[in-house]
Amino acid sequence: MIPDELIGAARKLAHSLGIRVYIRDGWIYQHGPGLEFLPPTGACPSVEGGSTDEDAFSSKTDKAD
């Protein structure tokens, strides 16, 4: 990758995963030091409206009685 592609990839990775990423020696790392890219403010790696643990372990079904 050329430096411009690496920067774009790091930015997309930070935004999609919601974590900080760093570029150092031509590689992308999760831990610094290096050129830091931050996720957008309020970013969260979880999906909004997703099921909770309670939903996942519930014995209820969607069947009509």
PQR file of N, CA, C, O and H, with PARSE charges and radii, in Angstrom:
ATOM      1  N   MET A   1       0.846  -1.179   0.000 -0.4000 1.5000
ATOM      2  CA  MET A   1       0.000   0.000   0.000 -0.0000 2.0000
ATOM      3  C   MET A   1       0.888   1.237   0.000  0.5500 1.7000
ATOM      4  O   MET A   1       1.956   1.270   0.611 -0.5500 1.4000
ATOM      5  N   ILE A   2       0.409   2.237  -0.700 -0.4000 1.5000
ATOM      6  CA  ILE A   2       1.105   3.514  -0.638 -0.0000 2.0000
ATOM      7  C   ILE A   2       0.627   4.248   0.613  0.5500 1.7000
ATOM      8  O   ILE A   2      -0.429   3.912   1.150 -0.5500 1.4000
ATOM      9  H   ILE A   2      -0.459   2.210  -1.196  0.4000 1.0000
ATOM     10  N   PRO A   3       1.379   5.240   1.089 -0.5600 1.5000
ATOM     11  CA  PRO A   3       0.995   5.917   2.341  0.2800 2.0000
ATOM     12  C   PRO A   3      -0.435   6.456   2.353  0.5500 1.7000
ATOM     13  O   PRO A   3      -1.113   6.369   3.377 -0.5500 1.4000
ATOM     14  N   ASP A   4      -0.903   7.007   1.238 -0.4000 1.5000
ATOM     15  CA  ASP A   4      -2.274   7.534   1.217 -0.0000 2.0000
ATOM     16  C   ASP A   4      -3.308   6.421   1.390  0.5500 1.7000
ATOM     17  O   ASP A   4      -4.324   6.623   2.055 -0.5500 1.4000
ATOM     18  H   ASP A   4      -0.353   7.078   0.407  0.4000 1.0000
ATOM     19  N   GLU A   5      -3.060   5.253   0.802 -0.4000 1.5000
ATOM     20  CA  GLU A   5      -3.972   4.125   0.955 -0.0000 2.0000
ATOM     21  C   GLU A   5      -3.950   3.605   2.385  0.5500 1.7000
ATOM     22  O   GLU A   5      -4.986   3.222   2.930 -0.5500 1.4000
ATOM     23  H   GLU A   5      -2.234   5.090   0.262  0.4000 1.0000
ATOM     24  N   LEU A   6      -2.774   3.593   2.985 -0.4000 1.5000
ATOM     25  CA  LEU A   6      -2.630   3.130   4.362 -0.0000 2.0000
ATOM     26  C   LEU A   6      -3.391   4.035   5.330  0.5500 1.7000
ATOM     27  O   LEU A   6      -4.047   3.557   6.255 -0.5500 1.4000
ATOM     28  H   LEU A   6      -1.933   3.904   2.543  0.4000 1.0000
ATOM     29  N   ILE A   7      -3.297   5.325   5.111 -0.4000 1.5000
ATOM     30  CA  ILE A   7      -4.023   6.277   5.962 -0.0000 2.0000
ATOM     31  C   ILE A   7      -5.528   6.081   5.824  0.5500 1.7000
ATOM     32  O   ILE A   7      -6.248   6.085   6.822 -0.5500 1.4000
ATOM     33  H   ILE A   7      -2.764   5.714   4.359  0.4000 1.0000
ATOM     34  N   GLY A   8      -6.003   5.911   4.602 -0.4000 1.5000
ATOM     35  CA  GLY A   8      -7.433   5.676   4.380 -0.0000 2.0000
ATOM     36  C   GLY A   8      -7.898   4.379   5.018  0.5500 1.7000
ATOM     37  O   GLY A   8      -8.980   4.322   5.602 -0.5500 1.4000
ATOM     38  H   GLY A   8      -5.417   5.907   3.792  0.4000 1.0000
ATOM     39  N   ALA A   9      -7.081   3.333   4.909 -0.4000 1.5000
ATOM     40  CA  ALA A   9      -7.432   2.046   5.506 -0.0000 2.0000
ATOM     41  C   ALA A   9      -7.472   2.151   7.025  0.5500 1.7000
ATOM     42  O   ALA A   9      -8.374   1.598   7.654 -0.5500 1.4000
ATOM     43  H   ALA A   9      -6.202   3.378   4.435  0.4000 1.0000
ATOM     44  N   ALA A  10      -6.519   2.845   7.621 -0.4000 1.5000
ATOM     45  CA  ALA A  10      -6.493   3.011   9.078 -0.0000 2.0000
ATOM     46  C   ALA A  10      -7.707   3.794   9.553  0.5500 1.7000
ATOM     47  O   ALA A  10      -8.306   3.459  10.574 -0.5500 1.4000
ATOM     48  H   ALA A  10      -5.786   3.294   7.110  0.4000 1.0000
ATOM     49  N   ARG A  11      -8.067   4.826   8.822 -0.4000 1.5000
ATOM     50  CA  ARG A  11      -9.238   5.633   9.190 -0.0000 2.0000
ATOM     51  C   ARG A  11     -10.508   4.782   9.122  0.5500 1.7000
ATOM     52  O   ARG A  11     -11.335   4.842  10.032 -0.5500 1.4000
ATOM     53  H   ARG A  11      -7.580   5.099   7.992  0.4000 1.0000
ATOM     54  N   LYS A  12     -10.674   3.995   8.063 -0.4000 1.5000
ATOM     55  CA  LYS A  12     -11.856   3.137   7.925 -0.0000 2.0000
ATOM     56  C   LYS A  12     -11.899   2.090   9.033  0.5500 1.7000
ATOM     57  O   LYS A  12     -12.964   1.796   9.577 -0.5500 1.4000
ATOM     58  H   LYS A  12     -10.003   3.946   7.324  0.4000 1.0000
ATOM     59  N   LEU A  13     -10.750   1.537   9.358 -0.4000 1.5000
ATOM     60  CA  LEU A  13     -10.680   0.538  10.417 -0.0000 2.0000
ATOM     61  C   LEU A  13     -11.081   1.135  11.760  0.5500 1.7000
ATOM     62  O   LEU A  13     -11.853   0.528  12.502 -0.5500 1.4000
ATOM     63  H   LEU A  13      -9.886   1.776   8.916  0.4000 1.0000
ATOM     64  N   ALA A  14     -10.568   2.310  12.074 -0.4000 1.5000
ATOM     65  CA  ALA A  14     -10.911   2.986  13.336 -0.0000 2.0000
ATOM     66  C   ALA A  14     -12.402   3.271  13.406  0.5500 1.7000
ATOM     67  O   ALA A  14     -13.026   3.074  14.449 -0.5500 1.4000
ATOM     68  H   ALA A  14      -9.940   2.803  11.471  0.4000 1.0000
ATOM     69  N   HIS A  15     -12.974   3.734  12.306 -0.4000 1.5000
ATOM     70  CA  HIS A  15     -14.395   4.077  12.295 -0.0000 2.0000
ATOM     71  C   HIS A  15     -15.270   2.836  12.358  0.5500 1.7000
ATOM     72  O   HIS A  15     -16.273   2.830  13.072 -0.5500 1.4000
ATOM     73  H   HIS A  15     -12.467   3.894  11.459  0.4000 1.0000
ATOM     74  N   SER A  16     -14.914   1.788  11.630 -0.4000 1.5000
ATOM     75  CA  SER A  16     -15.780   0.604  11.603 -0.0000 2.0000
ATOM     76  C   SER A  16     -15.703  -0.209  12.887  0.5500 1.7000
ATOM     77  O   SER A  16     -16.714  -0.761  13.323 -0.5500 1.4000
ATOM     78  H   SER A  16     -14.099   1.793  11.051  0.4000 1.0000
ATOM     79  N   LEU A  17     -14.527  -0.295  13.499 -0.4000 1.5000
ATOM     80  CA  LEU A  17     -14.383  -1.062  14.735 -0.0000 2.0000
ATOM     81  C   LEU A  17     -14.615  -0.230  15.991  0.5500 1.7000
ATOM     82  O   LEU A  17     -14.836  -0.779  17.070 -0.5500 1.4000
ATOM     83  H   LEU A  17     -13.706   0.153  13.145  0.4000 1.0000
ATOM     84  N   GLY A  18     -14.566   1.088  15.853 -0.4000 1.5000
ATOM     85  CA  GLY A  18     -14.760   1.958  17.009 -0.0000 2.0000
ATOM     86  C   GLY A  18     -13.594   1.933  17.976  0.5500 1.7000
ATOM     87  O   GLY A  18     -13.778   2.140  19.175 -0.5500 1.4000
ATOM     88  H   GLY A  18     -14.387   1.534  14.976  0.4000 1.0000
ATOM     89  N   ILE A  19     -12.383   1.679  17.466 -0.4000 1.5000
ATOM     90  CA  ILE A  19     -11.191   1.634  18.313 -0.0000 2.0000
ATOM     91  C   ILE A  19     -10.115   2.545  17.742  0.5500 1.7000
ATOM     92  O   ILE A  19     -10.175   2.939  16.577 -0.5500 1.4000
ATOM     93  H   ILE A  19     -12.233   1.511  16.492  0.4000 1.0000
ATOM     94  N   ARG A  20      -9.132   2.875  18.569 -0.4000 1.5000
ATOM     95  CA  ARG A  20      -7.981   3.640  18.092 -0.0000 2.0000
ATOM     96  C   ARG A  20      -7.060   2.710  17.323  0.5500 1.7000
ATOM     97  O   ARG A  20      -6.856   1.563  17.721 -0.5500 1.4000
ATOM     98  H   ARG A  20      -9.083   2.555  19.515  0.4000 1.0000
ATOM     99  N   VAL A  21      -6.507   3.196  16.228 -0.4000 1.5000
ATOM    100  CA  VAL A  21      -5.484   2.445  15.506 -0.0000 2.0000
ATOM    101  C   VAL A  21      -4.312   3.370  15.228  0.5500 1.7000
ATOM    102  O   VAL A  21      -4.460   4.592  15.221 -0.5500 1.4000
ATOM    103  H   VAL A  21      -6.672   4.128  15.904  0.4000 1.0000
ATOM    104  N   TYR A  22      -3.156   2.783  15.000 -0.4000 1.5000
ATOM    105  CA  TYR A  22      -1.922   3.533  14.814 -0.0000 2.0000
ATOM    106  C   TYR A  22      -1.190   3.020  13.576  0.5500 1.7000
ATOM    107  O   TYR A  22      -1.237   1.829  13.268 -0.5500 1.4000
ATOM    108  H   TYR A  22      -3.036   1.790  15.005  0.4000 1.0000
ATOM    109  N   ILE A  23      -0.518   3.918  12.873 -0.4000 1.5000
ATOM    110  CA  ILE A  23       0.335   3.540  11.754 -0.0000 2.0000
ATOM    111  C   ILE A  23       1.775   3.749  12.194  0.5500 1.7000
ATOM    112  O   ILE A  23       2.153   4.816  12.678 -0.5500 1.4000
ATOM    113  H   ILE A  23      -0.479   4.886  13.123  0.4000 1.0000
ATOM    114  N   ARG A  24       2.572   2.689  12.009 -0.4000 1.5000
ATOM    115  CA  ARG A  24       3.985   2.751  12.352 -0.0000 2.0000
ATOM    116  C   ARG A  24       4.731   1.813  11.411  0.5500 1.7000
ATOM    117  O   ARG A  24       4.330   0.661  11.240 -0.5500 1.4000
ATOM    118  H   ARG A  24       2.264   1.822  11.616  0.4000 1.0000
ATOM    119  N   ASP A  25       5.795   2.285  10.808 -0.4000 1.5000
ATOM    120  CA  ASP A  25       6.638   1.477   9.929 -0.0000 2.0000
ATOM    121  C   ASP A  25       5.865   0.840   8.780  0.5500 1.7000
ATOM    122  O   ASP A  25       6.191  -0.267   8.351 -0.5500 1.4000
ATOM    123  H   ASP A  25       6.120   3.221  10.946  0.4000 1.0000
ATOM    124  N   GLY A  26       4.839   1.535   8.278 -0.4000 1.5000
ATOM    125  CA  GLY A  26       4.084   1.012   7.150 -0.0000 2.0000
ATOM    126  C   GLY A  26       3.072  -0.059   7.502  0.5500 1.7000
ATOM    127  O   GLY A  26       2.556  -0.731   6.609 -0.5500 1.4000
ATOM    128  H   GLY A  26       4.574   2.434   8.626  0.4000 1.0000
ATOM    129  N   TRP A  27       2.775  -0.234   8.776 -0.4000 1.5000
ATOM    130  CA  TRP A  27       1.815  -1.229   9.238 -0.0000 2.0000
ATOM    131  C   TRP A  27       0.774  -0.558  10.128  0.5500 1.7000
ATOM    132  O   TRP A  27       1.032   0.499  10.704 -0.5500 1.4000
ATOM    133  H   TRP A  27       3.194   0.312   9.501  0.4000 1.0000
ATOM    134  N   ILE A  28      -0.402  -1.171  10.241 -0.4000 1.5000
ATOM    135  CA  ILE A  28      -1.467  -0.676  11.113 -0.0000 2.0000
ATOM    136  C   ILE A  28      -1.454  -1.514  12.389  0.5500 1.7000
ATOM    137  O   ILE A  28      -1.460  -2.744  12.335 -0.5500 1.4000
ATOM    138  H   ILE A  28      -0.612  -2.030   9.773  0.4000 1.0000
ATOM    139  N   TYR A  29      -1.438  -0.829  13.546 -0.4000 1.5000
ATOM    140  CA  TYR A  29      -1.394  -1.499  14.844 -0.0000 2.0000
ATOM    141  C   TYR A  29      -2.560  -1.035  15.707  0.5500 1.7000
ATOM    142  O   TYR A  29      -3.088   0.060  15.517 -0.5500 1.4000
ATOM    143  H   TYR A  29      -1.433   0.170  13.589  0.4000 1.0000
ATOM    144  N   GLN A  30      -2.959  -1.885  16.666 -0.4000 1.5000
ATOM    145  CA  GLN A  30      -3.997  -1.489  17.607 -0.0000 2.0000
ATOM    146  C   GLN A  30      -3.418  -0.680  18.768  0.5500 1.7000
ATOM    147  O   GLN A  30      -4.141   0.089  19.402 -0.5500 1.4000
ATOM    148  H   GLN A  30      -2.529  -2.774  16.821  0.4000 1.0000
ATOM    149  N   HIS A  31      -2.137  -0.841  19.052 -0.4000 1.5000
ATOM    150  CA  HIS A  31      -1.506  -0.142  20.173 -0.0000 2.0000
ATOM    151  C   HIS A  31      -0.384   0.746  19.652  0.5500 1.7000
ATOM    152  O   HIS A  31       0.352   0.353  18.747 -0.5500 1.4000
ATOM    153  H   HIS A  31      -1.549  -1.466  18.537  0.4000 1.0000
ATOM    154  N   GLY A  32      -0.248   1.974  20.237 -0.4000 1.5000
ATOM    155  CA  GLY A  32       0.757   2.935  19.826 -0.0000 2.0000
ATOM    156  C   GLY A  32       2.138   2.533  20.265  0.5500 1.7000
ATOM    157  O   GLY A  32       2.298   1.464  20.853 -0.5500 1.4000
ATOM    158  H   GLY A  32      -0.846   2.292  20.972  0.4000 1.0000
ATOM    159  N   PRO A  33       3.125   3.325  20.011 -0.5600 1.5000
ATOM    160  CA  PRO A  33       3.071   4.673  19.441  0.2800 2.0000
ATOM    161  C   PRO A  33       2.943   4.619  17.920  0.5500 1.7000
ATOM    162  O   PRO A  33       3.089   3.567  17.298 -0.5500 1.4000
ATOM    163  N   GLY A  34       2.669   5.769  17.356 -0.4000 1.5000
ATOM    164  CA  GLY A  34       2.553   5.893  15.914 -0.0000 2.0000
ATOM    165  C   GLY A  34       1.574   6.991  15.574  0.5500 1.7000
ATOM    166  O   GLY A  34       1.088   7.693  16.461 -0.5500 1.4000
ATOM    167  H   GLY A  34       2.549   6.624  17.862  0.4000 1.0000
ATOM    168  N   LEU A  35       1.280   7.144  14.299 -0.4000 1.5000
ATOM    169  CA  LEU A  35       0.293   8.112  13.836 -0.0000 2.0000
ATOM    170  C   LEU A  35      -1.072   7.582  14.232  0.5500 1.7000
ATOM    171  O   LEU A  35      -1.478   6.514  13.775 -0.5500 1.4000
ATOM    172  H   LEU A  35       1.674   6.574  13.579  0.4000 1.0000
ATOM    173  N   GLU A  36      -1.792   8.320  15.085 -0.4000 1.5000
ATOM    174  CA  GLU A  36      -3.020   7.836  15.703 -0.0000 2.0000
ATOM    175  C   GLU A  36      -4.253   8.227  14.895  0.5500 1.7000
ATOM    176  O   GLU A  36      -4.364   9.356  14.419 -0.5500 1.4000
ATOM    177  H   GLU A  36      -1.462   9.187  15.457  0.4000 1.0000
ATOM    178  N   PHE A  37      -5.183   7.273  14.746 -0.4000 1.5000
ATOM    179  CA  PHE A  37      -6.480   7.528  14.135 -0.0000 2.0000
ATOM    180  C   PHE A  37      -7.538   7.124  15.134  0.5500 1.7000
ATOM    181  O   PHE A  37      -7.514   6.010  15.657 -0.5500 1.4000
ATOM    182  H   PHE A  37      -5.093   6.355  15.133  0.4000 1.0000
ATOM    183  N   LEU A  38      -8.471   8.028  15.404 -0.4000 1.5000
ATOM    184  CA  LEU A  38      -9.501   7.806  16.410 -0.0000 2.0000
ATOM    185  C   LEU A  38     -10.841   7.519  15.753  0.5500 1.7000
ATOM    186  O   LEU A  38     -11.110   8.008  14.655 -0.5500 1.4000
ATOM    187  H   LEU A  38      -8.490   8.933  14.980  0.4000 1.0000
ATOM    188  N   PRO A  39     -11.688   6.726  16.416 -0.5600 1.5000
ATOM    189  CA  PRO A  39     -13.046   6.539  15.915  0.2800 2.0000
ATOM    190  C   PRO A  39     -13.826   7.835  16.102  0.5500 1.7000
ATOM    191  O   PRO A  39     -13.434   8.668  16.919 -0.5500 1.4000
ATOM    192  N   PRO A  40     -14.916   8.026  15.368 -0.5600 1.5000
ATOM    193  CA  PRO A  40     -15.705   9.240  15.553  0.2800 2.0000
ATOM    194  C   PRO A  40     -16.267   9.312  16.965  0.5500 1.7000
ATOM    195  O   PRO A  40     -16.450   8.284  17.617 -0.5500 1.4000
ATOM    196  N   THR A  41     -16.536  10.506  17.431 -0.4000 1.5000
ATOM    197  CA  THR A  41     -17.082  10.708  18.769 -0.0000 2.0000
ATOM    198  C   THR A  41     -18.401   9.958  18.908  0.5500 1.7000
ATOM    199  O   THR A  41     -19.282  10.059  18.054 -0.5500 1.4000
ATOM    200  H   THR A  41     -16.388  11.341  16.901  0.4000 1.0000
ATOM    201  N   GLY A  42     -18.522   9.212  19.988 -0.4000 1.5000
ATOM    202  CA  GLY A  42     -19.744   8.459  20.241 -0.0000 2.0000
ATOM    203  C   GLY A  42     -19.789   7.130  19.514  0.5500 1.7000
ATOM    204  O   GLY A  42     -20.808   6.441  19.562 -0.5500 1.4000
ATOM    205  H   GLY A  42     -17.806   9.130  20.682  0.4000 1.0000
ATOM    206  N   ALA A  43     -18.715   6.752  18.845 -0.4000 1.5000
ATOM    207  CA  ALA A  43     -18.694   5.478  18.131 -0.0000 2.0000
ATOM    208  C   ALA A  43     -18.696   4.337  19.128  0.5500 1.7000
ATOM    209  O   ALA A  43     -18.055   4.404  20.177 -0.5500 1.4000
ATOM    210  H   ALA A  43     -17.886   7.311  18.807  0.4000 1.0000
ATOM    211  N   CYS A  44     -19.410   3.313  18.792 -0.4000 1.5000
ATOM    212  CA  CYS A  44     -19.490   2.137  19.637 -0.0000 2.0000
ATOM    213  C   CYS A  44     -19.437   0.915  18.747  0.5500 1.7000
ATOM    214  O   CYS A  44     -20.151   0.858  17.746 -0.5500 1.4000
ATOM    215  H   CYS A  44     -19.931   3.258  17.940  0.4000 1.0000
ATOM    216  N   PRO A  45     -18.613  -0.066  19.081 -0.5600 1.5000
ATOM    217  CA  PRO A  45     -18.509  -1.231  18.223  0.2800 2.0000
ATOM    218  C   PRO A  45     -19.739  -2.126  18.207  0.5500 1.7000
ATOM    219  O   PRO A  45     -19.825  -3.034  17.380 -0.5500 1.4000
ATOM    220  N   SER A  46     -20.695  -1.889  19.107 -0.4000 1.5000
ATOM    221  CA  SER A  46     -21.896  -2.711  19.109 -0.0000 2.0000
ATOM    222  C   SER A  46     -22.947  -2.117  18.177  0.5500 1.7000
ATOM    223  O   SER A  46     -22.911  -0.927  17.863 -0.5500 1.4000
ATOM    224  H   SER A  46     -20.624  -1.152  19.779  0.4000 1.0000
ATOM    225  N   VAL A  47     -23.867  -2.943  17.745 -0.4000 1.5000
ATOM    226  CA  VAL A  47     -24.916  -2.515  16.831 -0.0000 2.0000
ATOM    227  C   VAL A  47     -26.091  -2.003  17.644  0.5500 1.7000
ATOM    228  O   VAL A  47     -26.540  -2.655  18.586 -0.5500 1.4000
ATOM    229  H   VAL A  47     -23.897  -3.909  18.000  0.4000 1.0000
ATOM    230  N   GLU A  48     -26.586  -0.823  17.269 -0.4000 1.5000
ATOM    231  CA  GLU A  48     -27.720  -0.254  17.973 -0.0000 2.0000
ATOM    232  C   GLU A  48     -28.959  -1.086  17.698  0.5500 1.7000
ATOM    233  O   GLU A  48     -29.207  -1.483  16.559 -0.5500 1.4000
ATOM    234  H   GLU A  48     -26.221  -0.294  16.503  0.4000 1.0000
ATOM    235  N   GLY A  49     -29.731  -1.348  18.732 -0.4000 1.5000
ATOM    236  CA  GLY A  49     -30.959  -2.114  18.567 -0.0000 2.0000
ATOM    237  C   GLY A  49     -30.719  -3.612  18.542  0.5500 1.7000
ATOM    238  O   GLY A  49     -31.648  -4.382  18.297 -0.5500 1.4000
ATOM    239  H   GLY A  49     -29.530  -1.026  19.656  0.4000 1.0000
ATOM    240  N   GLY A  50     -29.497  -4.036  18.788 -0.4000 1.5000
ATOM    241  CA  GLY A  50     -29.184  -5.463  18.813 -0.0000 2.0000
ATOM    242  C   GLY A  50     -29.789  -6.120  20.033  0.5500 1.7000
ATOM    243  O   GLY A  50     -30.255  -5.443  20.949 -0.5500 1.4000
ATOM    244  H   GLY A  50     -28.742  -3.411  18.986  0.4000 1.0000
ATOM    245  N   SER A  51     -29.779  -7.423  20.042 -0.4000 1.5000
ATOM    246  CA  SER A  51     -30.371  -8.141  21.169 -0.0000 2.0000
ATOM    247  C   SER A  51     -29.477  -8.018  22.401  0.5500 1.7000
ATOM    248  O   SER A  51     -28.265  -7.833  22.294 -0.5500 1.4000
ATOM    249  H   SER A  51     -29.400  -7.973  19.298  0.4000 1.0000
ATOM    250  N   THR A  52     -30.083  -8.122  23.532 -0.4000 1.5000
ATOM    251  CA  THR A  52     -29.347  -8.094  24.790 -0.0000 2.0000
ATOM    252  C   THR A  52     -29.102  -9.522  25.234  0.5500 1.7000
ATOM    253  O   THR A  52     -29.604 -10.458  24.612 -0.5500 1.4000
ATOM    254  H   THR A  52     -31.068  -8.273  23.619  0.4000 1.0000
ATOM    255  N   ASP A  53     -28.341  -9.701  26.296 -0.4000 1.5000
ATOM    256  CA  ASP A  53     -28.122 -11.041  26.834 -0.0000 2.0000
ATOM    257  C   ASP A  53     -29.448 -11.676  27.242  0.5500 1.7000
ATOM    258  O   ASP A  53     -29.639 -12.883  27.094 -0.5500 1.4000
ATOM    259  H   ASP A  53     -27.933  -8.941  26.801  0.4000 1.0000
ATOM    260  N   GLU A  54     -30.350 -10.863  27.751 -0.4000 1.5000
ATOM    261  CA  GLU A  54     -31.648 -11.379  28.165 -0.0000 2.0000
ATOM    262  C   GLU A  54     -32.387 -11.964  26.963  0.5500 1.7000
ATOM    263  O   GLU A  54     -32.984 -13.036  27.066 -0.5500 1.4000
ATOM    264  H   GLU A  54     -30.195  -9.883  27.871  0.4000 1.0000
ATOM    265  N   ASP A  55     -32.352 -11.266  25.821 -0.4000 1.5000
ATOM    266  CA  ASP A  55     -33.004 -11.757  24.613 -0.0000 2.0000
ATOM    267  C   ASP A  55     -32.356 -13.044  24.127  0.5500 1.7000
ATOM    268  O   ASP A  55     -33.046 -13.965  23.690 -0.5500 1.4000
ATOM    269  H   ASP A  55     -31.867 -10.395  25.738  0.4000 1.0000
ATOM    270  N   ALA A  56     -31.048 -13.108  24.201 -0.4000 1.5000
ATOM    271  CA  ALA A  56     -30.312 -14.247  23.666 -0.0000 2.0000
ATOM    272  C   ALA A  56     -30.596 -15.524  24.467  0.5500 1.7000
ATOM    273  O   ALA A  56     -30.581 -16.621  23.909 -0.5500 1.4000
ATOM    274  H   ALA A  56     -30.487 -12.360  24.557  0.4000 1.0000
ATOM    275  N   PHE A  57     -30.849 -15.386  25.755 -0.4000 1.5000
ATOM    276  CA  PHE A  57     -31.064 -16.555  26.595 -0.0000 2.0000
ATOM    277  C   PHE A  57     -32.524 -16.751  26.982  0.5500 1.7000
ATOM    278  O   PHE A  57     -32.830 -17.572  27.846 -0.5500 1.4000
ATOM    279  H   PHE A  57     -30.861 -14.495  26.209  0.4000 1.0000
ATOM    280  N   SER A  58     -33.412 -16.017  26.362 -0.4000 1.5000
ATOM    281  CA  SER A  58     -34.825 -16.105  26.682 -0.0000 2.0000
ATOM    282  C   SER A  58     -35.406 -17.409  26.149  0.5500 1.7000
ATOM    283  O   SER A  58     -35.010 -17.883  25.084 -0.5500 1.4000
ATOM    284  H   SER A  58     -33.163 -15.350  25.660  0.4000 1.0000
ATOM    285  N   SER A  59     -36.359 -17.995  26.902 -0.4000 1.5000
ATOM    286  CA  SER A  59     -37.008 -19.221  26.452 -0.0000 2.0000
ATOM    287  C   SER A  59     -38.272 -18.911  25.668  0.5500 1.7000
ATOM    288  O   SER A  59     -38.950 -19.826  25.201 -0.5500 1.4000
ATOM    289  H   SER A  59     -36.680 -17.610  27.768  0.4000 1.0000
ATOM    290  N   LYS A  60     -38.598 -17.628  25.516 -0.4000 1.5000
ATOM    291  CA  LYS A  60     -39.782 -17.221  24.763 -0.0000 2.0000
ATOM    292  C   LYS A  60     -39.562 -17.469  23.281  0.5500 1.7000
ATOM    293  O   LYS A  60     -38.434 -17.402  22.791 -0.5500 1.4000
ATOM    294  H   LYS A  60     -38.047 -16.884  25.895  0.4000 1.0000
ATOM    295  N   THR A  61     -40.644 -17.755  22.570 -0.4000 1.5000
ATOM    296  CA  THR A  61     -40.561 -17.927  21.120 -0.0000 2.0000
ATOM    297  C   THR A  61     -41.530 -16.958  20.462  0.5500 1.7000
ATOM    298  O   THR A  61     -42.349 -16.334  21.136 -0.5500 1.4000
ATOM    299  H   THR A  61     -41.560 -17.809  22.967  0.4000 1.0000
ATOM    300  N   ASP A  62     -41.433 -16.835  19.142 -0.4000 1.5000
ATOM    301  CA  ASP A  62     -42.325 -15.950  18.401 -0.0000 2.0000
ATOM    302  C   ASP A  62     -43.584 -16.679  17.925  0.5500 1.7000
ATOM    303  O   ASP A  62     -44.364 -16.114  17.158 -0.5500 1.4000
ATOM    304  H   ASP A  62     -40.767 -17.342  18.594  0.4000 1.0000
ATOM    305  N   LYS A  63     -43.795 -17.916  18.364 -0.4000 1.5000
ATOM    306  CA  LYS A  63     -44.966 -18.675  17.944 -0.0000 2.0000
ATOM    307  C   LYS A  63     -46.223 -18.091  18.578  0.5500 1.7000
ATOM    308  O   LYS A  63     -46.222 -17.658  19.730 -0.5500 1.4000
ATOM    309  H   LYS A  63     -43.161 -18.375  18.987  0.4000 1.0000
ATOM    310  N   ALA A  64     -47.296 -18.095  17.786 -0.4000 1.5000
ATOM    311  CA  ALA A  64     -48.591 -17.666  18.308 -0.0000 2.0000
ATOM    312  C   ALA A  64     -49.258 -18.865  18.962  0.5500 1.7000
ATOM    313  O   ALA A  64     -49.164 -19.981  18.453 -0.5500 1.4000
ATOM    314  H   ALA A  64     -47.297 -18.447  16.850  0.4000 1.0000
ATOM    315  N   ASP A  65     -49.930 -18.646  20.084 -0.4000 1.5000
ATOM    316  CA  ASP A  65     -50.596 -19.759  20.785 -0.0000 2.0000
ATOM    317  C   ASP A  65     -51.955 -20.032  20.234  0.5500 1.7000
ATOM    318  O   ASP A  65     -52.645 -20.933  20.710 -0.5500 1.4000
ATOM    319  H   ASP A  65     -50.007 -17.739  20.498  0.4000 1.0000
TER
END
